[in-house]
Amino acid sequence: MSLAGGELSALPALAVVGSANVDITAMTEHLPRAGETVGPGRLRRDPGGKGANQAVAAARLGARTRMIGAVGDDEDGTWMLATLQAAGVDVAHVRRAADHTGTALITVDAEGENQIVVCPGANRLVTTDGVEFGPDEVVLAQVEIPVEVVAGLADVVPGFLAVNAAPVELDAALVRGAGRPRGGQRRRVRGAAVAAGRPDGRGHVRRGRRAAALGWA
Protein backbone atom coordinates (compact mmCIF):
# COMPACT_ATOMS: atom_id res chain seq x y z
CA MET A 1 0.00 0.00 0.00
CA SER A 2 1.26 3.49 -0.76
CA LEU A 3 0.26 6.99 0.28
CA ALA A 4 1.44 10.13 -1.54
CA GLY A 5 4.26 8.23 -3.15
CA GLY A 6 5.58 6.78 0.11
CA GLU A 7 5.36 3.14 1.08
CA LEU A 8 3.44 2.20 4.20
CA SER A 9 5.03 -0.87 5.69
CA ALA A 10 5.29 -2.51 9.09
CA LEU A 11 2.61 -0.28 10.55
CA PRO A 12 2.36 -0.71 14.33
CA ALA A 13 -0.71 -2.17 15.96
CA LEU A 14 -3.05 0.60 17.09
CA ALA A 15 -5.57 0.68 19.93
CA VAL A 16 -7.99 3.60 19.84
CA VAL A 17 -9.64 4.43 23.16
CA GLY A 18 -12.42 6.78 22.25
CA SER A 19 -15.91 7.76 21.27
CA ALA A 20 -18.41 6.45 18.75
CA ASN A 21 -21.24 8.75 17.70
CA VAL A 22 -24.00 8.92 15.17
CA ASP A 23 -23.69 12.28 13.39
CA ILE A 24 -27.02 13.81 12.40
CA THR A 25 -26.36 16.84 10.21
CA ALA A 26 -28.75 19.51 8.95
CA MET A 27 -27.40 21.73 6.16
CA THR A 28 -29.05 25.16 5.81
CA GLU A 29 -28.36 28.55 4.25
CA HIS A 30 -27.66 30.13 7.63
CA LEU A 31 -27.43 29.01 11.24
CA PRO A 32 -30.51 29.70 13.37
CA ARG A 33 -30.37 32.51 15.88
CA ALA A 34 -31.89 32.07 19.33
CA GLY A 35 -35.57 31.22 18.94
CA GLU A 36 -35.40 31.10 15.13
CA THR A 37 -36.57 28.26 12.90
CA VAL A 38 -34.78 27.96 9.55
CA GLY A 39 -35.47 25.86 6.49
CA PRO A 40 -35.61 24.15 4.18
CA GLY A 41 -32.65 22.03 5.19
CA ARG A 42 -30.98 18.87 3.92
CA LEU A 43 -30.46 16.02 6.36
CA ARG A 44 -27.75 13.37 6.48
CA ARG A 45 -26.85 10.68 8.95
CA ASP A 46 -23.30 9.37 9.24
CA PRO A 47 -21.19 7.21 11.56
CA GLY A 48 -18.83 9.41 13.54
CA GLY A 49 -17.18 10.19 16.84
CA LYS A 50 -13.53 11.18 17.09
CA GLY A 51 -12.44 7.74 18.25
CA ALA A 52 -14.38 5.80 15.63
CA ASN A 53 -13.26 8.17 12.87
CA GLN A 54 -9.59 7.69 13.75
CA ALA A 55 -9.94 3.93 14.11
CA VAL A 56 -11.59 3.62 10.69
CA ALA A 57 -8.98 5.88 9.06
CA ALA A 58 -6.11 3.82 10.51
CA ALA A 59 -7.67 0.51 9.49
CA ARG A 60 -8.22 1.76 5.94
CA LEU A 61 -4.55 2.72 5.78
CA GLY A 62 -3.66 -0.86 6.64
CA ALA A 63 -2.89 -0.67 10.36
CA ARG A 64 -4.04 -3.52 12.59
CA THR A 65 -6.57 -1.53 14.59
CA ARG A 66 -8.82 -2.22 17.53
CA MET A 67 -11.15 0.10 19.36
CA ILE A 68 -11.98 0.35 23.03
CA GLY A 69 -15.26 2.19 23.52
CA ALA A 70 -18.98 1.86 24.12
CA VAL A 71 -22.19 2.07 22.12
CA GLY A 72 -25.78 1.80 23.21
CA ASP A 73 -27.85 -1.34 23.24
CA ASP A 74 -29.95 0.09 20.41
CA GLU A 75 -30.19 0.11 16.60
CA ASP A 76 -27.59 2.88 16.34
CA GLY A 77 -25.17 0.80 18.38
CA THR A 78 -25.65 -2.17 16.08
CA TRP A 79 -25.09 0.08 13.06
CA MET A 80 -21.91 1.59 14.53
CA LEU A 81 -20.44 -1.84 15.32
CA ALA A 82 -21.21 -3.08 11.81
CA THR A 83 -19.64 0.03 10.28
CA LEU A 84 -16.45 -0.35 12.31
CA GLN A 85 -16.17 -4.04 11.49
CA ALA A 86 -16.74 -3.38 7.79
CA ALA A 87 -13.75 -1.01 7.86
CA GLY A 88 -11.56 -3.69 9.44
CA VAL A 89 -11.61 -2.48 13.05
CA ASP A 90 -11.58 -5.07 15.85
CA VAL A 91 -14.58 -4.25 18.07
CA ALA A 92 -14.13 -6.96 20.70
CA HIS A 93 -13.70 -4.24 23.35
CA VAL A 94 -16.53 -1.97 22.23
CA ARG A 95 -19.15 -2.72 24.85
CA ARG A 96 -22.93 -2.44 24.60
CA ALA A 97 -23.95 -0.08 27.40
CA ALA A 98 -27.27 0.64 29.07
CA ASP A 99 -27.59 4.06 27.48
CA HIS A 100 -28.23 5.44 24.00
CA THR A 101 -25.44 5.46 21.44
CA GLY A 102 -23.59 8.78 21.42
CA THR A 103 -25.14 11.31 19.07
CA ALA A 104 -23.89 14.58 17.59
CA LEU A 105 -26.50 17.07 16.37
CA ILE A 106 -24.81 19.27 13.76
CA THR A 107 -26.03 22.29 11.82
CA VAL A 108 -23.90 23.57 8.92
CA ASP A 109 -24.54 26.73 6.91
CA ALA A 110 -23.66 27.55 3.31
CA GLU A 111 -20.27 28.98 4.36
CA GLY A 112 -19.27 25.87 6.29
CA GLU A 113 -19.78 27.41 9.73
CA ASN A 114 -21.31 24.96 12.16
CA GLN A 115 -22.97 24.46 15.52
CA ILE A 116 -22.65 21.10 17.29
CA VAL A 117 -24.38 19.63 20.31
CA VAL A 118 -22.96 16.30 21.48
CA CYS A 119 -25.11 13.91 23.52
CA PRO A 120 -22.45 11.48 24.80
CA GLY A 121 -24.75 8.67 25.91
CA ALA A 122 -22.78 5.41 26.05
CA ASN A 123 -19.47 7.29 25.63
CA ARG A 124 -19.78 8.31 29.29
CA LEU A 125 -19.47 4.62 30.17
CA VAL A 126 -16.24 3.84 28.32
CA THR A 127 -13.80 1.89 30.48
CA THR A 128 -10.50 0.12 30.03
CA ASP A 129 -11.25 -2.40 32.78
CA GLY A 130 -10.13 -5.83 31.60
CA VAL A 131 -8.21 -4.43 28.62
CA GLU A 132 -4.49 -5.15 28.28
CA PHE A 133 -2.19 -3.11 26.06
CA GLY A 134 0.94 -4.52 24.45
CA PRO A 135 4.40 -2.91 24.65
CA ASP A 136 4.54 -2.61 20.85
CA GLU A 137 1.01 -1.25 20.53
CA VAL A 138 0.38 2.45 19.92
CA VAL A 139 -2.54 3.75 22.00
CA LEU A 140 -4.48 6.79 20.81
CA ALA A 141 -7.14 8.58 22.86
CA GLN A 142 -9.27 11.70 22.57
CA VAL A 143 -11.30 13.73 25.04
CA GLU A 144 -14.84 12.78 23.98
CA ILE A 145 -14.83 10.13 26.71
CA PRO A 146 -14.39 10.66 30.47
CA VAL A 147 -11.16 12.55 31.15
CA GLU A 148 -10.31 10.23 34.05
CA VAL A 149 -10.27 7.27 31.64
CA VAL A 150 -7.85 9.11 29.33
CA ALA A 151 -5.62 10.22 32.21
CA GLY A 152 -5.56 6.67 33.58
CA LEU A 153 -4.03 5.36 30.36
CA ALA A 154 -0.67 6.78 31.43
CA ASP A 155 -0.59 4.18 34.21
CA VAL A 156 -1.54 1.13 32.15
CA VAL A 157 -0.07 1.66 28.67
CA PRO A 158 3.45 0.15 28.42
CA GLY A 159 4.06 1.37 24.86
CA PHE A 160 3.53 4.66 23.09
CA LEU A 161 0.56 6.77 24.20
CA ALA A 162 -0.79 9.74 22.23
CA VAL A 163 -3.67 12.00 23.25
CA ASN A 164 -5.49 13.90 20.53
CA ALA A 165 -6.74 16.82 22.61
CA ALA A 166 -10.10 17.24 20.96
CA PRO A 167 -12.39 18.64 22.06
CA VAL A 168 -9.91 20.79 23.95
CA GLU A 169 -10.41 20.08 27.66
CA LEU A 170 -6.87 19.81 28.96
CA ASP A 171 -5.46 19.61 32.44
CA ALA A 172 -2.09 18.48 33.73
CA ALA A 173 -3.37 15.05 34.79
CA LEU A 174 -4.52 14.30 31.24
CA VAL A 175 -1.32 15.19 29.39
CA ARG A 176 1.31 14.24 31.96
CA GLY A 177 1.89 10.76 30.51
CA ALA A 178 1.23 11.43 26.85
CA GLY A 179 4.25 11.20 24.58
CA ARG A 180 6.53 10.20 27.46
CA PRO A 181 9.40 7.82 26.58
CA ARG A 182 8.60 4.28 27.69
CA GLY A 183 10.60 1.07 27.86
CA GLY A 184 13.95 2.88 27.89
CA GLN A 185 13.47 4.25 24.37
CA ARG A 186 13.43 7.87 23.33
CA ARG A 187 10.26 8.74 21.48
CA ARG A 188 8.70 11.90 20.22
CA VAL A 189 5.16 12.93 19.35
CA ARG A 190 4.76 14.70 16.02
CA GLY A 191 1.84 16.92 15.12
CA ALA A 192 0.29 19.94 16.78
CA ALA A 193 -2.93 18.09 17.56
CA VAL A 194 -1.26 15.65 19.97
CA ALA A 195 -0.90 16.49 23.65
CA ALA A 196 2.71 15.61 24.41
CA GLY A 197 3.79 15.69 27.99
CA ARG A 198 3.84 19.35 29.05
CA PRO A 199 3.65 18.84 32.82
CA ASP A 200 2.03 22.24 33.39
CA GLY A 201 -0.71 21.40 30.88
CA ARG A 202 -0.32 24.78 29.16
CA GLY A 203 -0.95 25.26 25.49
CA HIS A 204 -2.59 27.52 22.99
CA VAL A 205 -5.65 26.93 20.87
CA ARG A 206 -6.07 28.03 17.26
CA ARG A 207 -9.70 28.02 16.17
CA GLY A 208 -11.02 28.32 12.65
CA ARG A 209 -14.15 27.81 10.61
CA ARG A 210 -13.19 24.28 9.67
CA ALA A 211 -11.47 22.99 12.80
CA ALA A 212 -9.66 23.73 16.05
CA ALA A 213 -6.01 22.84 16.47
CA LEU A 214 -3.87 22.55 19.59
CA GLY A 215 -0.25 23.66 19.73
CA TRP A 216 2.20 23.99 22.61
CA ALA A 217 3.28 27.50 23.57
Buried (B, 14 or more C-beta within 10 A) or exposed (E): EEEEEEEEEEBEBBBBBBBBBBBBBBBBEEBBEEEEEBEEEEEEEEBBBBBBBBBBEBBEBEBBBBBBBBBBBBEBBBBBBEBBEEBBBBBEBBBBBEBBBBBBBBBBBEEEEBEEEBBBBBBBBBBBEEBEBEEEBBBBBBBBBBEEBBBBBBEEBBBBBBBBBBEBEBEEBBBBBBBBEBEEEEBEBEEBBBBBBBEEEEBEEEEEEEEEBBEBE
